[in-house]
Structures are given as C-alpha cells and as structure tokens.
Amino acid sequence: MRYLVLSDIHGNWPALEALLQKAPAFDRVLFLGDAVGYYPDGDRVLDWLMAVGAECVLGNHDAWLLALERLPVEGVVLEVLAWQKARLLPRHLEFMASWSWQKEVEGALLVHGSPCDPMEYLDDLAPAREAFRCTEARLAFHGHTHLAGAFLELQGPKPWVRYQAFPEGGELVLPPTVRALANPGSVGQPRDGVPGAAFALWEGDRLEFYRVNYDLTAIQRRLLEEGFPEWLYARLTLGE
C-alpha cells in the first residue's frame, strides 16, 4: 500500500491541485490536519478529502473553526476561519467534527502536533525526545510546524535523536533499529524557505519527500477576489 501523506493545506486549493497533477501514483491518502485557515478554498479542500476517503486527524485550525462560537474572533487567523465557516456546508462541518486528534494506520500514528499534545510544535530535539516517549509507534506522522523533515531515534539503552530536513525533497529508508517522527511539510504554506507544495509518499520502510512548484499568481488572484491580506501571498513567495 502506497500512501500520499499531506498536512496543513490551509484552504490553498491551487497548491493541492498542482500537487495532485504531479504526484506519483498512490493508493490512499493520510491527512494530518489543518484543512482550513489562511487561504480561501477550505470547502474545495474538504470536498476532495471526502471524495478520496482520506484518513484524517484534527488540526488546531480545524478545531478552532469548529469552536468559533466559543472563541473571541480577533486577529486575522480567526477572522479568516469565521469567513470560511460562514461558507462551509453542513457536510463539511460534520466531516471535520468526525476527526479525532490521533489515528493509527498500519501501525503508524497520525497526529497534527506531537503524540504528547496535538497542539505542541515538534520543532526542536527536546520536544522530539519527549514525543518519542509518548508513543510506542515506530513511525509517527505529524504536521503543524510546516517544515518537511524527520526526527530519528536510534533505539538502545540510551536512545539518540537527530533531525534530518527535507526542504527540497529526498528519500528516507528506516532501518529496523530506528524510529521516526516524520513531517511531510505543508501543502498550503511552507515555512522552510522553499516555496511550493510539500508532501510525502509512504510505503513500508520508505518515505519519499517532494516539493511541487505551482502558479502562485492563482492563489494571489483568489486572495484579491476575497479581500484577504496581501501578506498571505507574500509568505508563499518566500516559503516562510
């Protein structure tokens, strides 16, 4: 079974569409959360996830959108989510509400942030070491940081953890004595200095990381049409 692993699409339909046109063949989709937020087309993203029967876990933006009536809508992030929620159909909200914070697929753990806390960022060795202690899974997929890469733990009496970044793609093959916390990067808003939609393919012990360029003016037009802040486009041009 070959899995397409995606995270942090954030309503960026042009990025997802380009990715799907260029991605190698896959059998199923794993989605690590944050379908909505930042960019206008959360409804199209959710329709696609439903259509392909994706295995999904909840991200922080997804959870915030579902709980907006209990949150003060202040700042661009929540204002965008309120704008999106007003345009989502009941089927979209029901679909998102069915997602759990964690899910297991073929022994791999899916979570948005950390196995310890779905809202925590795995952006350094210290939280990664703690995350390995919070799960027995040999492979865990996470998103949230928008950084493509993997924390690797060499098992033994004193486990050793290191980080390997994949901002421009690459391949990772897991030896039997190594565990991994792998992040495919963000489809909709990469933050590792490389523009383009990030994703990964997973099959057995092999992970392949990819970065796909797309026409950024397409999302710029969407932002202008809907009156979204221009800095959301600028972030995409810089990959940060």
N, C-alpha and C positions, 0 to 999 in steps of 0.2 A: 504494500500500500504506500502510495506516494502522496504526501500531504503538502498543500500550499499553506504556509504559516504567515498570517498577516496581523498587524496591530496598528492602532492609532491612525485609522483612516480619516477621522475627524471631518466627515462630510465633504471630502475632496474627491468628487466623482471623476474629474478629468485624470487625476493621478491613478485611481483604481482602474479606470477604463484602459489607460495606456498599459498598465501592468498586465492586465488580463490579455491584451493583444500580443504581448511579447513573452509572457511566462512560458516555460516548458510545460509539457503535459503533466497533469496531476489528477489524483482520484478524489480527494476530499479536501475540505477547507477547514482550518483551525483559525479562529479569530480570538485575539487576546484583549479585546475591549477598546472602548472609545471609538464607536462608530460615528458619534456626533461631536459637535463643538467646532469652533474656529471657522469652518467653511460651509457654504450654504446648502449642500445637497445631501443632508443626512437621510432624507426619505429615500433617495435613489440607492444609497449605500445599504440601507436596511432592506429594501426590496430585493437587492441582489443577494445579500446574506441569507434571506429566507428562501429565495429561489434555488440556491445551491445546497440547502440543508446544512449550512455551516455549523460546526461545534463552536459555541461562543461562551465567553465569560464576560462578566461585567467590568467595565472600566469606571474611573471616577467621574468622567464627563457624562457617561450613560446614567450613573446613579444620581448625579446632580440634576439632570434633566427630569428624571422620574420623580424627584423630590422637590421640584421647584416651588410648589405651593407652600412648602415649609421653610424656604430659604429667602433671605433678603436679596432681591435681584439687583445687585450693584456690581459695576465693573463690566468690562467688555465680555469676559468669559461667560458670565451668567446671562448677560443681555443677549448674546448670540444663542445660548441654549433656550432662552424664552422665545426668541424669534423662531427657532426651529420647532420647538414643541407646539407652537400655535399652528404649524403647517404639517405636523405629523397626523396620520390617521390612527384610529383605534388599533388597527392591526399592528402598526409599528410599535406602539406603546406596550401592547400585550406581548409582543415578541421580545422586546427588551426586558420586560418585567419577568420573563421566564428564565433569564440568565442567572446563573449562580456566580459567586465570587471565585470559585475554583471548580475545575473539572479534570477528570483523568481520561486519557485516550491512549490505549495500547501501552499502559504503564507510564506514560509521560504526563506530568502535571501541567495544566494550563492555569495561569493566573495573570492578572494585569500588572500588579506591582511586585510584591515579594510573597513567598509562601508563608511568611510570618504575618504579613499585613498587606492586603491588596492595595492600599494607598501608599505604601512605602516605596521610595525610589532605590533601585539597586544600581547605584552609581559610584560605588567605591568598594574596596576589598572588605572593609569591616562589615557593612550590611550584607555583603555576599556570603561571608563566613557564617553569619548568623542565619541567613536564609537556608544554607545547606543543612544547618542543624534543625530547621523547621520542617524538613521533608525527607522522606526516605527514597524518593524517586531518583533514579539515576539520571533522568533528563527532565528538566522543567523549562517550559517556555514562559517568558514574561515580556511585557512591553513597558509603557509608562515613561521611560526615560527618552524615548525617540532616538536611541543610539543602537546601531547594529553591532552586535558582538556577543561574546560568551564569557562567563566566569567558569573556570575549570578547576575542579577539585581532584587532586591526586589522592586516592584513598590510602590509608595506612594508619599506624599508631598515632602519628601527628599529621593530619591532613594538611596539604599545601594547596593554596588557592592563588591562581593568577588570572589575568584578564587578557583576552585577545579581541581586538576591534576588527570589524569588517566594514568600514565605511564605503568601500568601493567594490564590495563583493568578495567572495572567496569560498573555500571549502574547509570543512571541519569533520574529521573522522574520529569518533570516540573510541579509544582503546578500552578494554574491559575494566581496567582499574581506575577509570576517570569518570566523574560525574560532571554534569554541565547545567548551568542556568543560561539559557540561550535567548537572545532578543533579536527578532528579525529586523528591527528598526521600524520606523514609521512610514506608512504609505503616504499619509497626508501632509506631514510636516517634519521632515528630518532635521535633527539638531546636531549632526556630527560634521558639519562643514561641507557636505556634499549634496547638492540639490538632486532631486529625483525621488521616485517612489521606491522604497525599500521593501523587500520581502525575503522569505526563505523557503526552501523546499526540504522536507524531511523524509528520509526513507531508511529504516533500520538504524544503523550506527552513523549514517552520513547526513550532514547538514550542508546545504549549499546556500550561500547568501548572495543576493542580487541587488542591483540598483538600476532602475529604468528611468531614462530621461523622458520628459513629455513636454508638450507645448504649454509653458507656464502662462502664456497670454490667455489661454482658455479659462483658467481659474481667475485670472485678473478681470476678464470680462464679467464673469459671474459675480465677483465681489463688487464691481462697479454697478452692475444691474441692481443689486440688492442693497447697495449703500453700506457695505461692510468697510471697516477701517483699512486704509491702504497698506498699513504696516504688515497686515497678514500676508499680502503678496510679497512684500519686501523680504520677509523671513524665508519664503520659498526660494527666492533667487540666491540667497546666501546659504541656505541649508542649515539655518540655526534659529 
